[in-house]
Amino acid sequence: MAKVKVTQVKSIIKVPKTQKLTIKALGLGRIGKSKEFELTPAIKGALEKVSHLIKVEEINS
């Protein structure tokens, strides 16, 4: 599976509660915070849901 690095680039103020919960579930919550994930279908769906709040970079293994 591909690995991706996800960085939050926008605030979660004034976004719907479901998107706030998705950001928290991804382990983010602050602008500039990053996490690495294996790109599974569940993670891909979560990233698409909050794509306007994050930046996704592919990691070359």
C-alpha positions as CSV (number, residue, x, y, z in Angstrom):
1,M,0.0,0.0,0.0
2,A,1.1,3.6,-0.6
3,K,2.0,5.8,2.3
4,V,0.9,9.4,2.6
5,K,1.8,12.3,4.8
6,V,-1.2,14.4,5.9
7,T,-0.8,17.9,7.2
8,Q,-3.6,20.2,8.4
9,V,-3.4,23.6,6.7
10,K,-6.7,25.2,7.7
11,S,-8.6,25.7,10.9
12,I,-11.5,23.6,12.0
13,I,-13.4,26.6,13.3
14,K,-16.8,27.0,11.5
15,V,-16.8,23.6,9.9
16,P,-19.5,20.9,10.5
17,K,-19.1,18.7,13.5
18,T,-18.6,15.6,11.4
19,Q,-15.6,17.2,9.7
20,K,-14.2,18.2,13.1
21,L,-14.6,14.6,14.3
22,T,-12.9,13.3,11.2
23,I,-9.9,15.6,11.8
24,K,-9.7,14.4,15.4
25,A,-9.9,10.8,14.3
26,L,-7.0,11.3,11.9
27,G,-4.9,12.5,14.9
28,L,-4.8,16.1,13.7
29,G,-6.3,19.2,15.3
30,R,-3.8,22.0,14.9
31,I,-2.6,23.8,11.8
32,G,0.8,22.4,10.9
33,K,0.4,19.0,12.6
34,S,1.2,16.0,10.4
35,K,0.7,12.3,10.5
36,E,1.6,9.4,8.2
37,F,-0.9,6.8,7.1
38,E,-1.1,3.7,4.9
39,L,-3.6,4.6,2.1
40,T,-6.4,2.2,2.9
41,P,-10.0,2.7,1.6
42,A,-11.1,3.9,5.0
43,I,-8.3,6.5,5.3
44,K,-8.9,7.6,1.7
45,G,-12.5,8.3,2.4
46,A,-11.7,10.3,5.5
47,L,-9.1,12.3,3.6
48,E,-11.6,13.1,0.8
49,K,-14.2,14.2,3.4
50,V,-11.8,16.9,4.8
51,S,-9.7,17.5,1.7
52,H,-10.3,21.3,1.9
53,L,-8.6,21.4,5.3
54,I,-5.5,19.3,4.7
55,K,-2.6,18.8,2.4
56,V,-1.7,15.2,1.3
57,E,1.8,14.2,0.1
58,E,2.8,10.8,-1.2
59,I,5.8,9.3,0.5
60,N,8.3,7.4,-1.6
61,S,9.4,4.2,0.1
